[in-house]
Amino acid sequence: MGRPGQAPAEAVPGPEGIPGPPAPWFTRLRQHPLAAHLFLLAGYLVTGLAVTWPRVTYLGGRLPALRDAGGYVWDFWWMARQVSHFSSPWSTRQLAAPVGSDLGYHTLMPLPGLVMTPVTLAFGPSLSYNLLSILCPGLLAYLMYRAARLWLPTQLGAIVAGGLFGLSAILTWRSWYELNLALGALFLPMALEAAVRLRRRPGRRQSLILGAVMGAAVLTDQESAVLASLVAGLALVPWVARHPSAARLRAAALAALTGLLVASPQLIVMLQQASAARSPASKAGLLEVNYVLSGASLQEMFSPSPRVADYGLTAVSSYYHHGPYSIVIAAFGIVLTALTLLGIVVSWRRRHARSLALLWLTCVILSLGSVVWVGSHHYVPLATVVHGVRLSVIMPFTWFTRIPGLATFREANRFTELALVPMVLLAGSAVEWLRKHAGAGVIPVLVLALLETGWSGNPGIGSMPTALPALDRPIAAQHTSSIVVDVPFGIRGGMPVIGDGFAPDSMVLATADGHPLANALISRIPAGTLNGIERNPFYAALLSAQGGQHRTTSAQFRQAEINARQLHIGWVLVWRRIPPVLRLLRVTDFRLAYEANGVLVYRPAHDVARLAPGTRPLAAR
């Protein structure tokens, strides 16, 4: 739009009052009210690609070499398959075959899977996974900018706040390796913006928007939905309690009802799975151990970001690694912490500044978990013993997990994500103050902050291809429902697990060949799944042999052979050669069919005997 009183560009009169030619399309685009938002979003996305380099190069056909990555690829494939067949995605027999599993507590990400279904069907699930991973940092930054703009008076402060949030090492690491958590974090700024807008302009429309955001959070990641609910609740409860009225209560109730309605498919299957007969498998003490081990230390949270090691500052970044062992990044970074503290000082008298500071402090304490971590040691003040695990009764996280429905919120360091929300808002306020009082002196501060953002990947993890045609083509060519078993064999991901960690490629290959997979990565493993797997003699013998045991009797071998035929196991892929397992395969009538990509492929003897002359098994050549 032009200046007030100025005619639109396309209607500016020419000579003698004749309308001139319309303005060029790029001029009209630049003047559109949404143009600034589109340009800012594009800037965030490009910056996100830069600070997570080389993640964008994985679009060429690579994946992080992790079982989690293979699991996400399978999730996108499964959602697209079920959506295209108008079937429920919340249970499957394609994993842990033929027993199958409920997926109510699994990181299925139904909403992202639904949104990406056209991409998945057209280009494959690996592209859907990689695309969301590389776009997530920019989306996180833009959504936090929108929320920050409601509190910060200038564009600069809000833009910086968005960047510090979405491009932080905490969230870019999750975009690399834990996509469900990164996508779930999108709803923290979305919930904040929707709740604040409801406070400012109460009405049905804003209530419906907030409810839709909360329901969508549940359909993306349930633990993130808990954090988003805390954000919305902290914004709305004081508003309702300070001046209670029927209108405010109706607005809050409508938002809650809308959220429950949108989230109802996920909530229903979770309630069904939580029933006594189908509950997630768990042993006493496993959750409590997670409450202890998932806590972050103060040293971790307030150390320089380990990202600075990429710039040669290894001595600085090593300070982070002196805390408890953790696979996630929990460091806020020195610059963000300093800006937050400055923001508290310069905005102390501003509305909600003290509430933001209190929220930050609370999140830091909750992130410690159920003990106090100092360096690599933990202390348990006022200890109580729960299922044989010592927990501190004065740590807030111990009581947080006692809230009904929150016992399975087992990762205390997830609260570092929530802590970023008040931190970046306060840091944005500090940047505004610096810009006003120091002018261009704010630029070096922003450059230092940028050095602590992003993540370039863990060197020890590496990458894997999205396809192994030489290995998987014969399996895909067999259009049957025969089961594929990978060795090492295991049902992993939940609590407890059985077997060993299988090859990360396993679940990716299953999306290409379409065969049921005996292995499985499931976030919360139902008890019936584990019991069903262990009751099958072939799987029981495989688990025993894989563990190096040689006590299987001839009768048990015979039972395993019969059971393998009953299960219709058509393929055994040996990724790691374990002598007892190879012996088990021989005595249960499996024969080596071929070798590809370093993997031995066994098939039932009668199937190998029917192979064409040019494809005889390797052992017969």
ChimeraX attribute file (.defattr): number of C-alpha atoms within 10 A of each C-alpha:
attribute: neighborCount
match mode: 1-to-1
recipient: residues
	/A:1	13
	/A:2	10
	/A:3	7
	/A:4	6
	/A:5	6
	/A:6	9
	/A:7	12
	/A:8	14
	/A:9	17
	/A:10	14
	/A:11	13
	/A:12	15
	/A:13	13
	/A:14	10
	/A:15	7
	/A:16	6
	/A:17	8
	/A:18	10
	/A:19	12
	/A:20	13
	/A:21	12
	/A:22	13
	/A:23	14
	/A:24	10
	/A:25	9
	/A:26	9
	/A:27	12
	/A:28	15
	/A:29	14
	/A:30	14
	/A:31	15
	/A:32	13
	/A:33	10
	/A:34	10
	/A:35	13
	/A:36	13
	/A:37	14
	/A:38	13
	/A:39	12
	/A:40	16
	/A:41	19
	/A:42	15
	/A:43	15
	/A:44	24
	/A:45	22
	/A:46	15
	/A:47	18
	/A:48	29
	/A:49	22
	/A:50	16
	/A:51	22
	/A:52	23
	/A:53	16
	/A:54	13
	/A:55	23
	/A:56	17
	/A:57	13
	/A:58	20
	/A:59	16
	/A:60	11
	/A:61	14
	/A:62	19
	/A:63	28
	/A:64	23
	/A:65	18
	/A:66	16
	/A:67	22
	/A:68	20
	/A:69	25
	/A:70	27
	/A:71	23
	/A:72	27
	/A:73	26
	/A:74	25
	/A:75	24
	/A:76	29
	/A:77	27
	/A:78	23
	/A:79	27
	/A:80	25
	/A:81	18
	/A:82	16
	/A:83	16
	/A:84	13
	/A:85	9
	/A:86	9
	/A:87	11
	/A:88	12
	/A:89	18
	/A:90	21
	/A:91	15
	/A:92	18
	/A:93	14
	/A:94	23
	/A:95	26
	/A:96	24
	/A:97	24
	/A:98	22
	/A:99	18
	/A:100	22
	/A:101	27
	/A:102	25
	/A:103	21
	/A:104	25
	/A:105	25
	/A:106	21
	/A:107	23
	/A:108	25
	/A:109	23
	/A:110	24
	/A:111	16
	/A:112	20
	/A:113	25
	/A:114	17
	/A:115	14
	/A:116	22
	/A:117	24
	/A:118	14
	/A:119	19
	/A:120	23
	/A:121	15
	/A:122	11
	/A:123	11
	/A:124	19
	/A:125	29
	/A:126	27
	/A:127	23
	/A:128	25
	/A:129	26
	/A:130	26
	/A:131	17
	/A:132	18
	/A:133	24
	/A:134	27
	/A:135	17
	/A:136	26
	/A:137	34
	/A:138	25
	/A:139	22
	/A:140	32
	/A:141	30
	/A:142	29
	/A:143	22
	/A:144	29
	/A:145	32
	/A:146	19
	/A:147	25
	/A:148	29
	/A:149	20
	/A:150	14
	/A:151	20
	/A:152	19
	/A:153	13
	/A:154	14
	/A:155	14
	/A:156	17
	/A:157	25
	/A:158	29
	/A:159	21
	/A:160	23
	/A:161	32
	/A:162	31
	/A:163	26
	/A:164	30
	/A:165	32
	/A:166	32
	/A:167	30
	/A:168	31
	/A:169	27
	/A:170	25
	/A:171	30
	/A:172	30
	/A:173	25
	/A:174	21
	/A:175	27
	/A:176	24
	/A:177	23
	/A:178	18
	/A:179	26
	/A:180	21
	/A:181	21
	/A:182	26
	/A:183	24
	/A:184	24
	/A:185	27
	/A:186	23
	/A:187	28
	/A:188	29
	/A:189	26
	/A:190	23
	/A:191	28
	/A:192	28
	/A:193	25
	/A:194	23
	/A:195	28
	/A:196	20
	/A:197	18
	/A:198	24
	/A:199	19
	/A:200	10
	/A:201	12
	/A:202	17
	/A:203	17
	/A:204	14
	/A:205	14
	/A:206	22
	/A:207	27
	/A:208	21
	/A:209	20
	/A:210	28
	/A:211	27
	/A:212	22
	/A:213	26
	/A:214	29
	/A:215	26
	/A:216	22
	/A:217	31
	/A:218	28
	/A:219	24
	/A:220	26
	/A:221	26
	/A:222	23
	/A:223	21
	/A:224	27
	/A:225	23
	/A:226	18
	/A:227	21
	/A:228	26
	/A:229	20
	/A:230	16
	/A:231	22
	/A:232	22
	/A:233	16
	/A:234	15
	/A:235	20
	/A:236	18
	/A:237	13
	/A:238	11
	/A:239	16
	/A:240	17
	/A:241	11
	/A:242	8
	/A:243	8
	/A:244	12
	/A:245	10
	/A:246	9
	/A:247	12
	/A:248	19
	/A:249	15
	/A:250	15
	/A:251	22
	/A:252	27
	/A:253	14
	/A:254	20
	/A:255	26
	/A:256	18
	/A:257	17
	/A:258	21
	/A:259	23
	/A:260	19
	/A:261	14
	/A:262	19
	/A:263	21
	/A:264	15
	/A:265	17
	/A:266	20
	/A:267	19
	/A:268	12
	/A:269	16
	/A:270	19
	/A:271	13
	/A:272	14
	/A:273	20
	/A:274	15
	/A:275	10
	/A:276	9
	/A:277	11
	/A:278	17
	/A:279	19
	/A:280	25
	/A:281	17
	/A:282	16
	/A:283	10
	/A:284	11
	/A:285	15
	/A:286	15
	/A:287	21
	/A:288	23
	/A:289	18
	/A:290	17
	/A:291	26
	/A:292	26
	/A:293	22
	/A:294	24
	/A:295	29
	/A:296	34
	/A:297	30
	/A:298	20
	/A:299	20
	/A:300	26
	/A:301	23
	/A:302	20
	/A:303	24
	/A:304	24
	/A:305	30
	/A:306	26
	/A:307	25
	/A:308	22
	/A:309	16
	/A:310	13
	/A:311	9
	/A:312	10
	/A:313	13
	/A:314	13
	/A:315	11
	/A:316	14
	/A:317	18
	/A:318	15
	/A:319	17
	/A:320	24
	/A:321	15
	/A:322	16
	/A:323	20
	/A:324	20
	/A:325	13
	/A:326	14
	/A:327	8
	/A:328	17
	/A:329	23
	/A:330	29
	/A:331	26
	/A:332	26
	/A:333	25
	/A:334	17
	/A:335	22
	/A:336	30
	/A:337	22
	/A:338	14
	/A:339	23
	/A:340	24
	/A:341	16
	/A:342	20
	/A:343	25
	/A:344	21
	/A:345	15
	/A:346	16
	/A:347	16
	/A:348	15
	/A:349	10
	/A:350	10
	/A:351	10
	/A:352	13
	/A:353	21
	/A:354	16
	/A:355	13
	/A:356	18
	/A:357	20
	/A:358	13
	/A:359	20
	/A:360	22
	/A:361	15
	/A:362	15
	/A:363	22
	/A:364	23
	/A:365	23
	/A:366	24
	/A:367	28
	/A:368	29
	/A:369	31
	/A:370	34
	/A:371	29
	/A:372	22
	/A:373	22
	/A:374	17
	/A:375	17
	/A:376	13
	/A:377	12
	/A:378	18
	/A:379	14
	/A:380	17
	/A:381	15
	/A:382	12
	/A:383	16
	/A:384	14
	/A:385	12
	/A:386	13
	/A:387	13
	/A:388	12
	/A:389	16
	/A:390	20
	/A:391	25
	/A:392	21
	/A:393	17
	/A:394	16
	/A:395	21
	/A:396	18
	/A:397	26
	/A:398	21
	/A:399	15
	/A:400	16
	/A:401	20
	/A:402	12
	/A:403	9
	/A:404	8
	/A:405	8
	/A:406	13
	/A:407	15
	/A:408	16
	/A:409	19
	/A:410	22
	/A:411	20
	/A:412	26
	/A:413	26
	/A:414	24
	/A:415	23
	/A:416	24
	/A:417	22
	/A:418	24
	/A:419	21
	/A:420	28
	/A:421	24
	/A:422	23
	/A:423	28
	/A:424	28
	/A:425	32
	/A:426	34
	/A:427	27
	/A:428	34
	/A:429	31
	/A:430	24
	/A:431	26
	/A:432	24
	/A:433	18
	/A:434	20
	/A:435	16
	/A:436	12
	/A:437	11
	/A:438	12
	/A:439	11
	/A:440	11
	/A:441	12
	/A:442	17
	/A:443	14
	/A:444	10
	/A:445	15
	/A:446	15
	/A:447	11
	/A:448	14
	/A:449	21
	/A:450	18
	/A:451	17
	/A:452	27
	/A:453	27
	/A:454	29
	/A:455	29
	/A:456	17
	/A:457	19
	/A:458	12
	/A:459	7
	/A:460	7
	/A:461	10
	/A:462	12
	/A:463	17
	/A:464	18
	/A:465	15
	/A:466	23
	/A:467	18
	/A:468	15
	/A:469	15
	/A:470	11
	/A:471	19
	/A:472	17
	/A:473	14
	/A:474	11
	/A:475	22
	/A:476	17
	/A:477	10
	/A:478	13
	/A:479	10
	/A:480	13
	/A:481	15
	/A:482	20
	/A:483	24
	/A:484	25
	/A:485	24
	/A:486	23
	/A:487	26
	/A:488	22
	/A:489	24
	/A:490	26
	/A:491	23
	/A:492	21
	/A:493	19
	/A:494	18
	/A:495	18
	/A:496	17
	/A:497	18
	/A:498	16
	/A:499	19
	/A:500	16
	/A:501	18
	/A:502	22
	/A:503	22
	/A:504	19
	/A:505	23
	/A:506	23
	/A:507	26
	/A:508	26
	/A:509	24
	/A:510	22
	/A:511	25
	/A:512	20
	/A:513	18
	/A:514	20
	/A:515	23
	/A:516	24
	/A:517	26
	/A:518	25
	/A:519	28
	/A:520	24
	/A:521	26
	/A:522	24
	/A:523	19
	/A:524	24
	/A:525	28
	/A:526	26
	/A:527	18
	/A:528	18
	/A:529	21
	/A:530	21
	/A:531	12
	/A:532	16
	/A:533	22
	/A:534	16
	/A:535	10
	/A:536	19
	/A:537	19
	/A:538	27
	/A:539	21
	/A:540	17
	/A:541	24
	/A:542	26
	/A:543	21
	/A:544	18
	/A:545	20
	/A:546	23
	/A:547	15
	/A:548	13
	/A:549	13
	/A:550	13
	/A:551	10
	/A:552	15
	/A:553	10
	/A:554	10
	/A:555	9
	/A:556	15
	/A:557	18
	/A:558	16
	/A:559	16
	/A:560	25
	/A:561	22
	/A:562	16
	/A:563	17
	/A:564	21
	/A:565	15
	/A:566	11
	/A:567	15
	/A:568	16
	/A:569	23
	/A:570	21
	/A:571	23
	/A:572	24
	/A:573	22
	/A:574	23
	/A:575	19
	/A:576	15
	/A:577	13
	/A:578	15
	/A:579	12
	/A:580	17
	/A:581	23
	/A:582	20
	/A:583	12
	/A:584	22
	/A:585	22
	/A:586	16
	/A:587	14
	/A:588	21
	/A:589	18
	/A:590	25
	/A:591	24
	/A:592	24
	/A:593	23
	/A:594	19
	/A:595	16
	/A:596	12
	/A:597	11
	/A:598	10
	/A:599	17
	/A:600	19
	/A:601	23
	/A:602	25
	/A:603	22
	/A:604	23
	/A:605	15
	/A:606	11
	/A:607	14
	/A:608	18
	/A:609	14
	/A:610	10
	/A:611	12
	/A:612	9
	/A:613	8
	/A:614	6
	/A:615	12
	/A:616	16
	/A:617	20
	/A:618	12
	/A:619	9
	/A:620	7
	/A:621	6
